Amino acid sequence: MKISGAESQRRYRLGHPEKYKEGQRKWREANREKMAAYRKKWREKNIEKAKSQDKEWRKKNPARSAYLSQKSRAKERGVEFLLTFEEWWEMWEPHWERRGRSLDDMQMCRTGDTGPYSVENCRIDTCRNNKREYYGNAKLGEDHVRDIRKRHGKGEKQAALAREYCLSRAGVHSIIHRRTWNAAV
């Protein structure tokens, strides 16, 4: 009796799992660009399924998802990110449940808000302390108020500005609509 190619592959995979995994790893390494193009094409065709899979993966892997998200945002801002997941997690693990965007929540801070994200240059601290270090003891200056109004005028969301300046959305709303800082241009 002759067996099919698929059945032959299945039998080999079951009989030699380590060799099979090593062969798969080598093939993926040699064909990274091909696989990336295939995944991109598949995601374009299956948008809803891809979103669902992404959401499910993020739910199962919250720490890895947060790491990749922070690494991606650093890249978008042109900030070098040198932390491995293991280094990043070692810093975050004791504070994981307190992370967030509110003033008393924890966030990863760079010393002086300069330099790369690295073990030597980062710490976990409150948003309040991070902003205090960056802006000094003054919460906002006229330059910041002008920047908030200008960026909002160009379409930037109030929530994003509030996160960046460590203010409440209501505080940003008041600045934009001149209920506070009405003397600043």
N, C-alpha and C positions, 0 to 999 in steps of 0.2 A: 504494500500500500504506500502510495506516494503522499507526502505531507506538503501542505502549502508553505509558501515563504513566510507568511504571517505566523503560522503555527511553529515553524522552525525558529523564528525570532523569539517567540514567546517561551519556547522550551529553553533556548540559550539564556535568555534573561533570568528565568527561574533557576537554572542550573549554575549560573555564574554571575550572581548579583554584583559582586565587587568589580569584576572585569567590565560588566555592562555599564555600571555607573561611571567608571573611569573613561570608557569609550564615549559615553554621552557628554561628560565634562570636556573632553578634548575636542569633540565635534563643536560644542557650543562656543568654546574659546576660539576655534578657527573660523567660526561663522557668525561672529557677533553682529556685524553690520547686516547680514542677511536676516538674522533673527529679529533685529530691531525694526527693520523695514516690514517684515511679516507682521510683527505685533502692532505696529502703527497702522497698517492696512486693515488688520482685523478689528482694531479699536474703532476705526472710522466707519466700518460696516456695521458694527455691533455696539453702538454708542450706549444704549440703555443697559445692555448686559455688562459692558465694561464698567459703567458707573456703579452698578450693583455689586460687581466683584470687588471694585476698589473700596466701596463702603464696607463690605463684609470684611475685607482684609484689614482695613483701619480699625475696625471694631475688635478683631482678634489680636491685633498687634499695635496697641496704642502707643507704646514707648517707641517702637521702631518707626511708626508713622510720624510721631512728633519729631524724632531725630531727623528723618528725611525732609520733613517740612521746614525745620529750622535751617538745615543745610541748604535747601533750595532758596529760601528767602535771603540767606547770607549771600549766595551767589548772585541773586537778582540785584542786591545792593552793592555788589562789588567788594564784599568783605571776604577775606580768605577764611576757610573753615577747615581746620586741621585736626579736629577731634574725630576719633574713631567712635563707633557706637558704644563700645565697651567703656571708653573714657567718659563719654557724654553721660552714659547711664550711671557710672560710679558717682558723678557729681549730682545727678538728679535724684537718684533713688531715695535718699533720706527726706527729700522735699516733694516727692512726686504728687502727693495728694493736695498740696497747697499751691500748685502751679496755676497761673491764670493771668488775667490782664488788669485786675482791680489794683488799687493802690497798695493794699496789704498782701496781695498774692505774690508768689515767688516767680522770679524769672532769671534767665541766665544773663549775666552782665559782663561786659568787657571793661577792664580797668581804663577809666577815662573815656570810655566808648571809642577807643582807637585800637588799632592792631587787629590781629587775627583772632578767631575763636580757637584758642588752644588751652591746654591744661594750665600753663603758666599765666595766662592772661584773662582767665574767666573765673567767675564765682557765681554762686546762687544767692540772690538777695531779693528784697522786696522791690516792687516797681517804684515805690516812694523813694527809697534810698538810691536806686539807680538814677532816677531823674534828678534827685537832689545833687548827686555827684556831677551829673552832666550840666545842669543849669545853675548850679550853686544853690544858695538858700532861697533865692527869689524863685517863685513858682513860674512866673512868666514875665517876659519883658516885652516892650513895644515891638521889637523885631519879630518875636514869636507870634504876637497877635496879628501883625501884618501878614506874616507867612501863612497863618491859619486862614485868614480871610482870602488871601490871594489863591491859595490852593483849593479852597472850597469853591471859589468863583470859577476855577478851571474844571470843576466837576468831581473833585475828590470828596469822598463820603465823610460825613461828620464822625461816624464811628471809627474810621481809620485814623482820623486826626486826633480823636480823643485817646485812642490807644497810644499813638506816638508821643503825645504830650502828657500822657498819664493824667488826663482830665476825665470828668464825666461827660457823657454826650450832652447833657443839659448845659454844662459849662461851655462847651464848644458852641452850642446853639446860641447861648447868650453873647458870646464874643462875636459871632457872625452877624447877629441881628442887633448888635451895638447896645445891648442891655447892660453890658459891662464893657469896660475899655472903650467907651464911646469917643474919647479924645484921641485915641490912636487912629492913624490914617488907615 
